[in-house]
Amino acid sequence: MIRAMIVDDDALVRLGLCDLLGTDPGIEVVAQAAEGLQAIEQATAHRIDVALMDVRMPRMDGITAITRLRALPHPPRIITLTTFDLDEYVYNALAAGADGFLLKDTDPAEILRAVHLVAAGSAMLHPVAARRLIDRYHHTARPRAAAAQQRIDRLTPREREVLALLAEGATNADIAAALGMRESTAKAHVSRILTALGVTNRVQAALFARDISPA
């Protein structure tokens, strides 16, 4: 059973997401919060597997909350839910350690699928908005490109192929199919890549790859 938390300052949004997640027998909503500080309190009091996190909230915004949640002894995986006009905030959320993001008008079935994928260790990035966000904002940080290249140079040729697919939002199953390997092998490659790059999740690894790609 996936234990979920919903974090949004809009009570109607929380109610709607709670109702949606409640339709999936594999997901249980165990906590709700209206802003970041409450989210940290709830995550400390309950074991949370996946948090659905808004970005712009009072007292403590979602980006700060993500950083604080990632520092917990047993941090939840985090999906940022926002509207596309907050794209810069979403990029910052991904860089802070979110495992992915979705737009709030995403099809309900895709939101449920995202919770399962992220709980299993994959990333879930909106396929179009992800590329636009990362391309638009990450390429402004060119001084980081040299450092990113140094870390990527540590990877084997096969690991670089895996990283290139990660940068496009590929799951372990996608990587295995594209490169003709077992899914368990793809998962092992991803684990080694995260260690070599010194990052905590697949999204941050993708950002490293985007750092050195042409603008």
Phi, psi and omega in degrees: 000128178274124181265117188248153173232139178249126182235109181198139182279354177266113183299325179292323177295316178300316181297316181296317179293322178298316178297318180296309181297331180292344178280349181260117182294347180265003182234135176234124175278112184254351181202151173224152179211149181263352177195176190299317181298317177297324180297318179295318178299316181293319180292334176283325183277334183234153171278115182249129177270315182223131175249132172265115194240124170286164181261306185267109181217158179287168178062290176229121182285170184294326182294314177297319180297322179300314179301317180292320180294321180295338181274355180291155179303324178232077186289142174283158168282150191230130172248123176275129176246122182206180174260155189295337180287359174255032189300323180296321178296323180294318176303314180298324178295317178297316179295331179285344177127007176296148182272358177162182176207157176224154172281151183292342177264016177299145178305134182308322180296326179289326177295316178297318179297322180298318180300316179294317181296314182292321177299329181275358177104002178267169174261159177222100180247136175303124193299326180268310184296326180302312181295319180296316182295309184294317179298318186288318188259328185285330181287352174282347182261055185297328178302338180278349186297318182297317179295321178296319180298320180300318180289320181293329178298341179285343185281153173286163177305320180295319179295327177292324175297318178296318180297321179299321177289322176302320182296340177264006178085018182291143174276173176301320179296319178298316181297315180300317180293319183290327186253004176065048180226170175288152178297325178296326177291318177300317179298321179294320177299315180299317179300316179293324178296315180300319179295314182296324181274348180070037180241167186259343182207175186294326181295316179294326175297320178297323179295323175301314181297321180290334179302324187255000180278157181298145180289000000 
